[in-house]
């Protein structure tokens, strides 16, 4: 004969684990959505950094070519014997 109490306990245990599993699956879905958003944000930041780097390099290149060489009165090479 089947013990009704043990059957009820096993059904309750199964339902408890099913609810936990559903909660974990929902949480996993939320984490995946958040990850996609963060990956997209990271790609935008990397693109911005690359643009800033190009701009900074261009400004530095313009500055290097625009500035006249410094005039110094020091000898170009010193020979010590």
N, C-alpha and C positions, 0 to 999 in steps of 0.2 A: 504494500500500500504506500502511496506517495504521501510524504510529510508536507502538509500545506504550508507550514511555517518556513521550512527550508526553501520551498519553491518561491514564496513571497520574498524572502531575503535575497535569493539569487536574482529575482526580477528587479528588486530595488537596487541591488548592486550593479546590475547591467545598466539600468537607467541612469544611475549616478555616473558611471563611466561614459555613457553616451553623451550626457550633458557636458562633462569635462572635455570630451573630444570635440564637441561642437564649439565650445568656448575656445579651445586651442586653435581650431581651424579658422574661426573668425579672427582671432588675434594674429594668426599667420597671414591672413589676407590683408589686415591693416598694416602689418609690418612690410609686406611686399609693396603695397601702395606707397608707403612712406619711403621705402628704399628707392622706388622709381622716381619719386619727386626729388630726393636728395641727389640721385645720380644725374638727373636733368640739371639741377642747380649747379652741381660740380662741373658739368660740361660747360655751362654758361660762364662760370667763374674762370675756367681754364681758357676759354676763348677770349674773355676780357683781359686776362693776364697776358696772353700772347699779343693782343693788340697794344696793350700798354708797353710791353717790352719792345715791340717794333717802333712805337712812337718815341720811346726814350732813346733807342739806338739811333733813330733818324735825327733827333735833336742833337745828340752828342756828335754824330758825324757832321752835321751842319756847323756845329760850334768849332769842331777841330779844323775844318777847312776854312772857316771864316776868320779865325784868329790868326794874326801874323805871328811868326816865330818870335819867341822872346829874345831880346837882345841882352847878352851878358858880356861882361868884360873879362871873364875867366878864359884861360887858354883852352883850346879844344882838347888837347891831350897833354898830359904831363909825363915827361920821361925822367925817371929817377934812375941814376946810375950808382 
